[in-house]
Amino acid sequence: MKLLLATSNRGKLLELQRLFPGSGFGLVTPADLNLELEVVENGMTYAENARLKALAFSRASGLITLADDSGLEVDVLGGEPGIQSARYAGEGADDRDRVAKLLTRLQDVPWEKRTAHFRCVIAVAAPNDRVDYAEGSCDGIITFEPKGASGFGYDPVFYFPEYGKTMAELSMELKNRISHRGRAAVAALPVIERMLKEASNAGTL
């Protein structure tokens, strides 16, 4: 039994591959299948974008497929960048550009008002177009400057007061236990197992 991880983001793939060790199903990537799809993420919510990706890759591969959409929501910015997190600094921008824009927006905001949340919605789609969801979130504070060399995206500026570290300074083991994506993956595991079992019993795998 195989589960397709519908992403080409290397950092996200590494996280997801470590989140399902010994799960009883094999993990494959689009690259493993020589599958190249450009999915327009024009949904209005994380769930809609995750659904678009999961369905597109599941239909193309014939495999049960996991896709996620995640975002950073900063309270003082009214929830920005939110669903636009990956596109916050415009077309062609990289993680460093997005972090720089965020810090510029927050340059006059004091520490106690820099509260933020990471949110993740995972969609699991079957080739028959059935889609189930799981969610996860975590709370933190946006730092004044990036710290840490691990992770990706906004990890270097997302600080956990209880650990005294940014997400980019955490070990992968700890990050996967407390992060938004890690929590969503835990919630998604029984959904994945149920879908794979149903597909196996129906002889569609």
HELIX and SHEET records of a PDB file:
HELIX    1   1 ARG A   10  LEU A   19  1                                  10    
HELIX    2   2 TYR A   46  SER A   61  1                                  16    
HELIX    3   3 ASP A   75  LEU A   77  5                                   3    
HELIX    4   4 GLY A   82  ARG A   87  5                                   6    
HELIX    5   5 ASP A   95  ARG A  105  1                                  11    
HELIX    6   6 TRP A  111  LYS A  113  5                                   3    
HELIX    7   7 ASP A  155  VAL A  157  5                                   3    
HELIX    8   8 MET A  167  GLU A  169  5                                   3    
HELIX    9   9 MET A  172  ILE A  178  1                                   7    
HELIX   10  10 HIS A  180  ALA A  202  1                                  23    
SHEET    1   A 7 GLY A  26  VAL A  28  0                                        
SHEET    2   A 7 LYS A   2  LEU A   5  1                                        
SHEET    3   A 7 ILE A  64  VAL A  74  1                                        
SHEET    4   A 7 THR A 115  ALA A 125 -1                                        
SHEET    5   A 7 VAL A 131  ILE A 142 -1                                        
SHEET    6   A 7 PHE A 158  PHE A 160 -1                                        
SHEET    7   A 7 LYS A 165  THR A 166 -1                                        
END                                                                             
